[in-house]
Amino acid sequence: MKIVVVLMLVAILFSLFTALRGVLKRGGSQDKAVKALTLRVALSISLFVLLMVGFYFGLIPTTGL
């Protein structure tokens, strides 16, 4: 479970910096930045749901990760 959470966080950060690069690049299309930010939001929501499901089924103990 911990590995999945860490991989999701890395994917979220990668998407965030991809969007930042798309915004800061001169003459670049804003389309890539919007897609990267949309992906980041989707990954963040998925991670939240994954953590809630893990907590519900007891994969994450109440004492923490």
C-alpha positions as CSV (number, residue, x, y, z in Angstrom):
1,M,0.0,0.0,0.0
2,K,2.8,2.4,0.8
3,I,4.5,1.8,-2.5
4,V,1.3,2.6,-4.4
5,V,0.8,5.8,-2.4
6,V,4.4,6.9,-3.1
7,L,4.1,6.1,-6.8
8,M,0.8,8.1,-7.0
9,L,2.5,11.1,-5.3
10,V,5.4,10.9,-7.7
11,A,3.0,10.8,-10.6
12,I,1.1,13.8,-9.2
13,L,4.4,15.8,-8.8
14,F,5.5,14.8,-12.3
15,S,2.2,16.0,-13.8
16,L,2.4,19.2,-11.8
17,F,5.9,20.0,-13.1
18,T,4.9,19.1,-16.7
19,A,2.1,21.6,-16.4
20,L,4.5,24.2,-15.1
21,R,6.9,23.6,-17.9
22,G,4.0,24.0,-20.4
23,V,2.9,27.3,-18.8
24,L,6.4,28.8,-18.7
25,K,7.4,27.7,-22.1
26,R,7.2,30.6,-24.6
27,G,5.1,29.9,-27.6
28,G,4.0,26.6,-26.1
29,S,0.4,25.5,-26.3
30,Q,-1.6,25.9,-23.2
31,D,-3.5,22.7,-24.2
32,K,-0.7,20.5,-22.7
33,A,-0.7,22.4,-19.5
34,V,-4.5,22.1,-19.1
35,K,-4.3,18.3,-19.8
36,A,-1.4,17.9,-17.3
37,L,-3.4,19.8,-14.6
38,T,-6.5,17.7,-15.4
39,L,-4.5,14.6,-15.0
40,R,-3.1,15.9,-11.7
41,V,-6.5,16.5,-10.3
42,A,-7.7,13.1,-11.4
43,L,-4.7,11.4,-9.8
44,S,-5.2,13.4,-6.6
45,I,-8.8,12.4,-6.3
46,S,-7.9,8.8,-7.1
47,L,-5.3,8.8,-4.3
48,F,-7.8,10.3,-1.9
49,V,-10.3,7.6,-2.8
50,L,-7.6,4.9,-2.5
51,L,-6.7,6.0,0.9
52,M,-10.3,6.1,2.1
53,V,-10.9,2.6,0.7
54,G,-7.7,1.3,2.3
55,F,-8.7,2.8,5.7
56,Y,-12.2,1.3,5.4
57,F,-11.0,-2.2,4.6
58,G,-8.3,-2.0,7.3
59,L,-5.3,-1.9,5.0
60,I,-4.2,1.3,6.8
61,P,-4.3,1.0,10.6
62,T,-5.9,3.8,12.6
63,T,-2.5,4.5,14.2
64,G,-1.2,5.9,10.8
65,L,0.7,4.8,7.8
